[in-house]
Amino acid sequence: MLDIAVPDHPLTLADWLAHAERLHPQAIDMGLDRVQAVASRMALRLPCPVITVAGTNGKGSTCAMLESVYGQAGYRTGLYTSPHLVHFEERCRIGGEPVDAADLVPAMAEVEQARRGQGSDQPEISLTYFEFTTLAILRTLERSGVDVAILEVGLGGRLDAVNIIDTDCAIITSIALDHMALLGPDRESIGYEKAGIMRTGRPVVVSDPVPPQSILDRATEIGAVLWRLGKDFHFAGDQQQWGWAMHPSHGGRRFSGLAYPALRGANQLVNASGVLAAVEALRPRLPVTAQAVRNGLVLVELPGRFQIVPGTPTLVLDVAHNPHSVAALAENLDAMGYYPTTRAVFGAMADKDLPAMLQRIAPLVDHWYLTDLPLERAIKADALAPVVLREQPDAKPIQSRVAGCYPDPMSALRAAVSEADPTDRIVVFGSFFTVGGVLQQGIPRLSAKHLPG
């Protein structure tokens, strides 16, 4: 009888991810001690300039624009973002493309070996799913020969696993109320947590137009080099183009006659301004031409951020999942012009401030298609229905408020399409999982029934 060697660890990415989910009793366990200890055992370091991006909203767009600009400048980019919409590999991009699943497997094995330790002087260390996979992606970036690494913070900043890497330039985007049970009850508390990614003597770009004082105070306290929107750099635009300029104390560089970023939404100029400040801050190490800036902003792509999918009816995909981002979504929907009927596919996490999320957007929605999401943290569609009903304007008839509850986002979208006219608009929002749920088979191309003659 032949002896067949049985591997003592997983062999595929899917198996490794399932393994990582079982390692720690909590999904979120804030703190750097455990992940830093494993990183030290791995001798993990990124040998290239690092940009770390924290904030409540705008992180993904900022990272995408940085990746695009540096890619257009000829640099090999490494990007880490989270969460993903459909496939885990979306979290790690090398040279503008998602990494192959097979390329992550060796890094997962290295993390596991370091986590288990070697001998009695290295006890086994428990890691959360996010910590385990962050280390694997950082190792993958380290081994990929990238010229610049762009790292999006998962949650907060100070105690997020990404913060084990010292940044060469920190970016802090807009600060709003979200994850308050973990980050604090107000913008000042949340700002302090985000400010934890700053480093002494290194630039920190703050693109929030009205940042919490805690961010400014922390920059002064540790001696970070503060670049602040509205003070150290600013932007202005009209309907055709926009321009950006640095204060003379930071070199006075200007970009004029810029085309609007390919990412839609009024808030994208704020994000793009922060990107240009970071590019300028790192110019001595990573020179970028004006043409690369122009091309990068025009060619940037990012699914699920006010993504308008042509078809009949029009489909809008947006991962807005807190009051601030949903208010921005509502503003952008307002700016789209007139649609006879707007139908919303909506699913969300139970720990969100749902009334505040709904107040601004509810007047724009005629029919709600509520969906379950595949997480314990998510609120069930039937429990979401009374919350939605409470936030509807009194002028709307009751029968138009909640069209139905569905087991998954794709079922909800199909129901919305089946009841829609070609001139309607369908918006899918509330969570990464809501948008990701309708992208499982690619971008939907809608074709509603014809209007009656």
Secondary structure by P-SEA (a helix, b strand, c coil): cbbbbbbcccccaaaaaaaaaaccccccccccaaaaaaaaaaccccccbbbbbbcccaaaaaaaaaaaaaaaaccbbbbbbccccccccccccccccccccccaaaaaaaaaaaaacccccccbbbbcaaaaaaaaaaaaaaaccccbbbbbbcccccccccccccccbbbbccccccccccccccaaaaaaaaaccccccbbbbbccccccaaaaaaaaaaccccccccccccccccccccccccccccccccccccccccccccaaaaaaaaaaaaaaaacccccccaaaaaaaaaaccccccccccccccbbbbbccccaaaaaaaaaaaaacccccbbbbbbbbbccccccccccccccccccccccccccccccccccaaaaaaaacccccccccccccccccaaaaaaaaaaaccccbbbbbbccaaaaaaaacccccccccccccc
